[in-house]
Amino acid sequence: MVCALSMFLANSVKSLALGMYFFRGFRLGLRSKCATGQVVFEKALSLAHEERSAFGTGAIVSFMQIDAGRLSDALPYLHLLWSGPATLIVATVMLCQFLGPSGLAGIFIMVFSMPLNSFLARKMGDYTRRTMGLRDKRVKFTSELLQGVRLLKLFAWERSLLGQLGDKRTAELKQVRASARVGWSAGYC
């Protein structure tokens, strides 16, 4: 009875501690995302028009939203850099004490699946870079359309340019779907 009660209390404390950790981690991530977006926005405003044109609006918006979002998504999990290997070592030692040498089977499988996982991670990176390039082109094109909306209406180019915008969005979505397929397969390896 005492053992069961102590296990319940230990898990309750662990759950509360993890809840606080993730609350603070995600709050820090949100704050860093806002701060990064603000710094990029201020830098974009301080650039001369020629320098800003070299980047393009799409790249600046991408820095403000996508890249800042990646930073905020990574912050809550930074402790896994040290706690992940420590947990793996402790769990492996405990498994070997409990099961003997057969406790190492999971480690061997994990080590032998690393080349496949690294290949899939490289593919995901390639797809992400291509998606970001297509997204930047679409955002730049949309920004140009919005800036020249008077000319667009004057010459009745709505259908033509809307078709071009749709083509850019279709190419971007095709890339996103391909990336999702690779990510799905990486989740099962």
PEKA-V874493 format. One record per helix or strand of 2 or more residues. SS is the DSSP state (2 for helix, 1 for strand). FROM is the first residue (numbers start at 1). LEN is the number of residues. If there is no record, write none. Layout:
ss: [SS	SS]
from: [FROM	FROM]
len: [LEN	LEN]
//
This chain:
ss: [2	2	2	2	2	2]
from: [2	49	57	80	149	158]
len: [45	7	19	68	6	30]
//
